[in-house]
Amino acid sequence: MPDRYAVLFPGQGAQYVGMGAELLDSSGIARDVFARASESLGLDMVELCTEDPKGRLNLTEYTQPALLTLSVAVWETLKEYDVPMPAAAAGLSLGEYTALVAAGSLALEDACVLVQKRGRYMQEAVPPERGAMAAIIGLDSDVVREVCREVQEECGDGVVSGANFNCPGQVVISGDRDLVDRARRRLDERGARRAVELSVSAPFHSALMIPARDRLAEAMREVEISPPDFPVVANAWAAPSEDAAGIRAALLEQVASPVLWEASVEYMMKQDINTFVEAGPGKVLRGFLRRIDRSLTGLGCERPEEIGEVVSQL
């Protein structure tokens, strides 16, 4: 039994049609979470996640509340087994909102509405053809930063910068398509194992998202934020925010700033946390853990049998 563990929540890209179906069949708590989310959004969240008949699950403004809803449902189901309170939590990008719901800082209903607006605002911040993102595999993050600076200085006008610092040897860059393409080619020349454009709908976590951040700030003024029951490590500065003002600032900062995931995990490791539970669909975050430090224990839970396995280890 680990002395201290952290719970992690996935971000956009973990979604798939059919997610949550087994949990909803077996957990009344999960069904209640989905009902509350559906009412707050005026959407049938069960249908969206499990069937997606209208083909909306991969549209950002639907993806974000869907992932949040399922991940909260997983966490609330896990809590029913009286597992110990985590020593910390973190979430990748939109997963930070999920972590704040889990920690009691945000109401589920408020978080669902916020992430739907967040997704819409990010989508609308720039024309679809303007932005791009690319994954850079196999290079040190300092090299990626250096090349992005070089390209931006050469072009004079435009944006390219690191968007996700996920783990050693994996950085995602984001910005104007022309600059991202130029940086991607140069990083390929510098020895990247892979430097490939991602299929995304907007240049997330770059300065091009500042209009989305400013719109979200207006929406966030209406939402009550409480001190968390346990620390939630913010993407934007890889450290927890203790009060409502700091949490609000962190959520706004992350829209147009890089996700410091590797540094966030390292912060939790310094708090003597060596076990991490990925609550929600997918196993991306456990993959990052292995790249950051192979001594870390990563547990996943989405389906009922996985939740049972996690309970037995906590």
C-alpha positions as CSV (number, residue, x, y, z in Angstrom):
1,M,0.0,0.0,0.0
2,P,1.6,3.3,-1.0
3,D,2.0,6.0,1.7
4,R,1.3,8.8,-0.7
5,Y,-0.3,8.8,-4.2
6,A,-1.5,11.4,-6.6
7,V,-4.5,11.2,-9.0
8,L,-4.0,12.3,-12.6
9,F,-6.7,13.2,-15.1
10,P,-6.4,13.0,-18.9
11,G,-6.7,15.7,-21.5
12,Q,-8.0,16.1,-25.0
13,G,-7.1,13.2,-27.2
14,A,-8.1,10.4,-24.7
15,Q,-11.7,10.3,-25.9
16,Y,-13.3,7.5,-27.9
17,V,-16.8,6.5,-28.8
18,G,-18.1,4.0,-26.2
19,M,-16.1,5.4,-23.3
20,G,-17.9,5.1,-20.0
21,A,-20.4,2.5,-21.1
22,E,-19.3,-0.3,-18.7
23,L,-19.0,2.1,-15.8
24,L,-22.4,3.5,-16.4
25,D,-23.9,0.0,-16.5
26,S,-22.4,-0.8,-13.1
27,S,-22.2,2.4,-11.1
28,G,-25.2,4.5,-9.9
29,I,-22.7,7.2,-8.8
30,A,-21.4,7.4,-12.3
31,R,-24.9,7.7,-13.7
32,D,-25.6,10.5,-11.2
33,V,-22.5,12.4,-12.3
34,F,-23.6,12.1,-16.0
35,A,-27.1,13.2,-15.1
36,R,-25.8,16.3,-13.4
37,A,-23.5,17.1,-16.3
38,S,-26.2,16.6,-18.8
39,E,-28.6,19.0,-17.0
40,S,-25.9,21.7,-16.7
41,L,-25.1,21.6,-20.4
42,G,-28.5,20.7,-21.9
43,L,-26.8,17.7,-23.6
44,D,-27.3,13.9,-23.2
45,M,-23.8,13.2,-22.0
46,V,-24.4,9.4,-21.9
47,E,-25.3,9.4,-25.6
48,L,-22.4,11.7,-26.5
49,C,-19.8,9.5,-24.8
50,T,-21.2,6.0,-25.5
51,E,-22.8,6.4,-28.9
52,D,-22.0,9.8,-30.4
53,P,-24.7,9.6,-33.1
54,K,-24.2,13.2,-34.3
55,G,-20.4,12.8,-34.6
56,R,-19.6,15.6,-32.1
57,L,-17.3,13.8,-29.6
58,N,-14.1,15.0,-31.4
59,L,-15.3,18.6,-31.6
60,T,-13.4,20.5,-28.9
61,E,-16.4,22.1,-27.2
62,Y,-17.9,18.6,-26.8
63,T,-14.7,16.7,-26.2
64,Q,-13.8,18.7,-23.1
65,P,-17.0,18.4,-21.1
66,A,-17.2,14.7,-22.1
67,L,-13.8,13.8,-20.8
68,L,-14.3,15.9,-17.6
69,T,-17.7,14.1,-17.0
70,L,-16.3,10.6,-17.4
71,S,-13.2,11.3,-15.4
72,V,-15.2,12.8,-12.5
73,A,-17.5,9.8,-12.7
74,V,-14.5,7.4,-12.4
75,W,-13.1,9.4,-9.4
76,E,-16.4,9.5,-7.6
77,T,-16.9,5.8,-8.1
78,L,-13.4,5.2,-6.8
79,K,-14.1,7.3,-3.7
80,E,-17.0,5.1,-2.7
81,Y,-14.5,2.4,-1.8
82,D,-13.0,4.7,0.9
83,V,-9.6,5.0,-0.7
84,P,-7.2,7.3,1.1
85,M,-7.3,11.0,0.1
86,P,-4.6,11.7,-2.5
87,A,-1.6,13.7,-1.6
88,A,-2.0,15.8,-4.8
89,A,-3.7,15.9,-8.1
90,A,-3.0,17.1,-11.6
91,G,-4.7,17.1,-15.0
92,L,-3.3,17.5,-18.5
93,S,-4.7,20.8,-19.9
94,L,-8.5,20.5,-19.5
95,G,-7.8,17.7,-17.0
96,E,-6.8,20.4,-14.6
97,Y,-10.5,21.3,-14.3
98,T,-11.3,17.7,-13.5
99,A,-8.6,17.7,-10.8
100,L,-10.2,20.8,-9.3
101,V,-13.6,19.2,-9.3
102,A,-12.1,16.1,-7.6
103,A,-10.5,18.4,-5.0
104,G,-13.7,20.3,-4.2
105,S,-12.6,23.6,-5.7
106,L,-15.0,23.6,-8.6
107,A,-18.6,22.4,-8.7
108,L,-19.1,19.8,-11.5
109,E,-21.8,21.8,-13.1
110,D,-19.7,25.0,-13.2
111,A,-16.7,23.1,-14.6
112,C,-18.7,21.5,-17.4
113,V,-20.0,24.9,-18.5
114,L,-16.5,26.4,-18.2
115,V,-14.7,23.7,-20.3
116,Q,-17.4,23.8,-23.0
117,K,-16.9,27.6,-23.3
118,R,-13.1,27.1,-23.1
119,G,-13.3,24.6,-26.0
120,R,-15.4,26.9,-28.1
121,Y,-13.3,30.0,-27.4
122,M,-10.1,28.1,-28.2
123,Q,-11.6,26.9,-31.4
124,E,-12.8,30.4,-32.4
125,A,-9.6,32.2,-31.5
126,V,-7.9,31.8,-34.9
127,P,-9.1,30.7,-38.4
128,P,-8.8,26.9,-38.8
129,E,-6.2,27.2,-41.5
130,R,-3.9,29.6,-39.6
131,G,-2.7,27.4,-36.7
132,A,-0.9,24.1,-36.4
133,M,0.8,21.9,-33.8
134,A,3.6,19.4,-34.2
135,A,5.0,16.7,-31.9
136,I,8.8,16.6,-31.6
137,I,10.2,13.3,-30.5
138,G,13.7,12.6,-29.4
139,L,15.2,16.0,-28.7
140,D,16.0,17.8,-25.5
141,S,13.4,20.5,-24.6
142,D,16.1,23.2,-24.6
143,V,16.9,22.5,-28.2
144,V,13.2,22.8,-29.1
145,R,12.9,26.1,-27.2
146,E,16.0,27.4,-29.0
147,V,14.8,26.5,-32.5
148,C,11.4,28.0,-31.8
149,R,13.0,31.3,-30.7
150,E,15.3,31.3,-33.8
151,V,12.3,30.8,-36.2
152,Q,10.2,33.4,-34.5
153,E,13.0,36.0,-34.6
154,E,13.7,35.2,-38.2
155,C,10.1,35.6,-39.2
156,G,9.5,38.7,-37.2
157,D,5.7,38.3,-37.3
158,G,4.0,35.2,-36.0
159,V,4.1,32.7,-33.2
160,V,5.8,29.4,-32.6
161,S,6.6,28.0,-29.2
162,G,6.6,25.0,-27.0
163,A,3.0,24.0,-26.0
164,N,3.4,20.7,-24.1
165,F,6.5,19.6,-22.3
166,N,5.2,16.1,-21.6
167,C,8.3,14.0,-20.7
168,P,11.9,13.7,-21.7
169,G,12.2,13.6,-25.5
170,Q,8.6,14.6,-26.1
171,V,7.6,18.2,-26.8
172,V,4.7,19.6,-28.7
173,I,5.1,23.0,-30.5
174,S,2.3,25.3,-31.5
175,G,1.6,28.5,-33.4
176,D,1.2,29.9,-36.9
177,R,1.3,27.1,-39.5
178,D,4.2,28.5,-41.5
179,L,6.3,29.0,-38.5
180,V,5.5,25.6,-37.0
181,D,6.4,24.0,-40.4
182,R,9.7,25.8,-40.5
183,A,10.5,24.9,-36.9
184,R,9.5,21.2,-37.5
185,R,11.8,20.9,-40.5
186,R,14.7,22.5,-38.6
187,L,14.2,20.3,-35.6
188,D,14.2,17.3,-38.0
189,E,17.5,18.5,-39.2
190,R,18.7,18.9,-35.6
191,G,18.2,15.2,-35.1
192,A,14.6,14.7,-34.0
193,R,13.5,11.1,-34.2
194,R,10.1,12.3,-35.4
195,A,8.8,15.7,-36.1
196,V,5.2,15.4,-37.3
197,E,2.2,17.7,-37.6
198,L,-0.7,16.8,-35.3
199,S,-4.3,16.6,-36.4
200,V,-5.7,19.2,-34.2
201,S,-8.3,22.0,-34.6
202,A,-6.4,24.9,-33.2
203,P,-2.9,25.9,-32.0
204,F,-3.5,25.3,-28.3
205,H,-1.3,26.6,-25.5
206,S,0.3,29.3,-27.6
207,A,0.0,33.1,-27.7
208,L,-2.5,32.7,-30.5
209,M,-4.9,31.6,-27.7
210,I,-4.8,35.0,-25.9
211,P,-8.3,36.0,-27.3
212,A,-9.7,32.7,-25.9
213,R,-8.0,33.4,-22.5
214,D,-9.6,36.8,-22.3
215,R,-13.1,35.6,-23.2
216,L,-12.7,32.8,-20.6
217,A,-11.8,35.3,-18.0
218,E,-15.2,36.9,-18.3
219,A,-17.0,33.6,-17.9
220,M,-14.8,32.6,-14.9
221,R,-15.8,35.7,-13.0
222,E,-19.2,34.2,-12.4
223,V,-17.9,30.9,-11.0
224,E,-17.2,30.2,-7.3
225,I,-13.8,28.6,-6.6
226,S,-13.1,27.1,-3.2
227,P,-9.8,26.2,-1.6
228,P,-8.9,22.6,-2.6
229,D,-9.1,19.6,-0.3
230,F,-5.7,18.5,-1.6
231,P,-3.1,20.3,-3.7
232,V,-3.8,20.6,-7.4
233,V,-0.6,21.1,-9.4
234,A,-1.2,23.8,-12.0
235,N,-0.1,23.2,-15.6
236,A,1.2,26.7,-16.1
237,W,3.8,26.8,-13.3
238,A,4.1,23.2,-12.1
239,A,3.1,24.0,-8.5
240,P,-0.1,24.1,-6.6
241,S,-2.3,27.2,-6.1
242,E,-3.7,27.5,-2.6
243,D,-6.5,30.0,-3.0
244,A,-9.3,31.0,-5.4
245,A,-7.4,33.9,-6.9
246,G,-4.4,31.7,-7.6
247,I,-6.5,28.9,-9.1
248,R,-8.3,31.3,-11.3
249,A,-5.1,32.8,-12.5
250,A,-3.6,29.4,-13.2
251,L,-6.6,28.2,-15.3
252,L,-6.4,31.4,-17.3
253,E,-2.6,31.3,-17.7
254,Q,-2.6,27.7,-19.1
255,V,-4.9,28.6,-22.1
256,A,-2.1,30.5,-23.8
257,S,1.0,29.1,-22.0
258,P,2.7,25.7,-22.2
259,V,1.6,22.7,-20.2
260,L,4.6,21.8,-17.9
261,W,3.6,18.2,-17.4
262,E,7.1,16.8,-16.8
263,A,7.9,19.5,-14.3
264,S,4.5,18.9,-12.6
265,V,5.3,15.2,-12.1
266,E,8.7,16.1,-10.8
267,Y,7.2,18.5,-8.3
268,M,5.0,15.7,-7.0
269,M,7.9,13.3,-6.8
270,K,9.6,15.9,-4.5
271,Q,6.6,15.6,-2.2
272,D,7.5,11.9,-1.8
273,I,4.8,10.7,-4.2
274,N,5.7,7.7,-6.2
275,T,2.3,6.2,-7.1
276,F,0.0,7.8,-9.6
277,V,-3.6,6.8,-10.5
278,E,-4.8,7.8,-14.0
279,A,-8.5,8.3,-13.5
280,G,-10.3,8.4,-16.9
281,P,-9.9,7.0,-20.4
282,G,-6.6,6.1,-22.0
283,K,-3.1,5.5,-20.7
284,V,-1.2,8.4,-22.1
285,L,-0.3,9.8,-18.7
286,R,1.1,6.5,-17.5
287,G,3.3,6.5,-20.6
288,F,4.7,9.9,-19.7
289,L,5.4,8.6,-16.2
290,R,7.5,5.8,-17.5
291,R,9.5,8.2,-19.6
292,I,10.0,10.6,-16.7
293,D,11.1,8.0,-14.1
294,R,10.7,4.3,-14.6
295,S,10.6,3.7,-10.8
296,L,7.2,5.4,-10.6
297,T,4.1,3.3,-10.3
298,G,1.3,4.1,-12.6
299,L,-2.2,2.7,-12.1
300,G,-5.1,3.2,-14.5
301,C,-8.8,3.1,-13.8
302,E,-11.7,3.6,-16.2
303,R,-13.7,0.4,-16.3
304,P,-15.2,-1.3,-13.1
305,E,-12.6,-4.1,-13.0
306,E,-9.8,-1.6,-13.2
307,I,-11.3,0.5,-10.4
308,G,-11.4,-2.7,-8.2
309,E,-7.7,-3.3,-9.0
310,V,-6.7,0.2,-8.0
311,V,-8.7,0.0,-4.8
312,S,-6.8,-3.2,-3.8
313,Q,-3.5,-1.4,-4.3
314,L,-4.4,1.8,-2.5
